[in-house]
Amino acid sequence: MLSFFRRKTSEDLGVSPSSSSNDTPKKEMTPSPTLSQLGYRSVDDLRETIYDFLRTIRDPEKPNTLEDLKVVYEEGIFVQEPTEGNVYVVRIEFNPTVPHCSLATLIGLCIRVKVQRNIHHNLKLDIYIKKGAHSTEDEINKQINDKERIAAAMENPNLRQLVESCIKEED
């Protein structure tokens, strides 16, 4: 399991703005680190690391992990080419156990929080229910990818406690 390895952040790398020899004032950009600078051997290594974090999330209703229930699976993590700013886009697809799962939004929230807390570098995260796997997948996909809704959900103490109990690492 790779989840115990700490990945390097941009601050750890000491990445500084590039200097320009031209006298014309230009907006200086800090180049984003490459995958190897972040401590990954390849895109597959990043995918496996993310999966190692996700596999330990506990189901809100059952005493099993999302991996045990096949809600998350390694083939459901897609690392896309980086953007112009060298930000990797990661799409995580999950498959609720039943098409009318009332906790699919909570599971998506747990996935988002777990990845954001454990991957300490710039990453665009898109989380989706597997196509055709839920009766209200479009509505749930919209909710779990909306920053304001996520922030509001995590301000609710009861919901936050439930998320914390699902993503807590077992000893």
Buried (B, 14 or more C-beta within 10 A) or exposed (E): EEBEEEBBBBEBBEBEEEEEEEEEEEEEEEEBBEBEBBBBEEBEBBBBBBBBBBBBBBBBEEEEBBBEBEBBBBEBBBBEEBEEEEEBBBBBBBBBBEEEBEBBBBBBBBBBBBBEEBBBBBBEBBBBBBEEBBEBBEEBBEBBBEEEBBEEBBEEEEBBEBBEEBBEEEE
